């Protein structure tokens, strides 16, 4: 994971809803992450039945394959 740079806004900590079949992964493509304004908004939009989970993530960062990805900090339950 690329740590957040305090002088730029390239990789920042966000609350998000992440679409993922299992919560065993720790990084996600940007297309699977919906950034939310707050933890409450993320928890309110989460839907485990549709594989959408609230989380705190860092990103976006560019992977070695050139994809934008987010890294998991914690699941919000």
GIKA-V395293 format. One record per pair of residues at least 12 apart in sequence whose ideal C-beta (glycine too) atoms are under 6 Angstrom apart, sorted by the first residue. I is the first residue (numbers start at 0). GAP is how many residues later the second one is. Records with the same first field share a line. If there is no record, write none. Layout:
BEGIN
I->GAP + GAP
END
This chain:
BEGIN
0->70
1->59
10->47 + 48 + 50
12->45
13->21 + 43
14->21 + 23 + 24 + 27 + 41
15->17 + 18 + 19 + 20 + 26 + 39 + 41
16->17 + 25 + 28 + 29 + 35 + 37
17->14 + 15 + 35 + 37
18->13 + 32 + 33
20->30
25->46
26->42 + 44
27->42
28->38 + 40
29->30 + 38
32->37
38->37
41->12
42->33
53->22
54->17 + 20 + 21
55->17 + 18
56->13 + 15
57->13 + 15
END
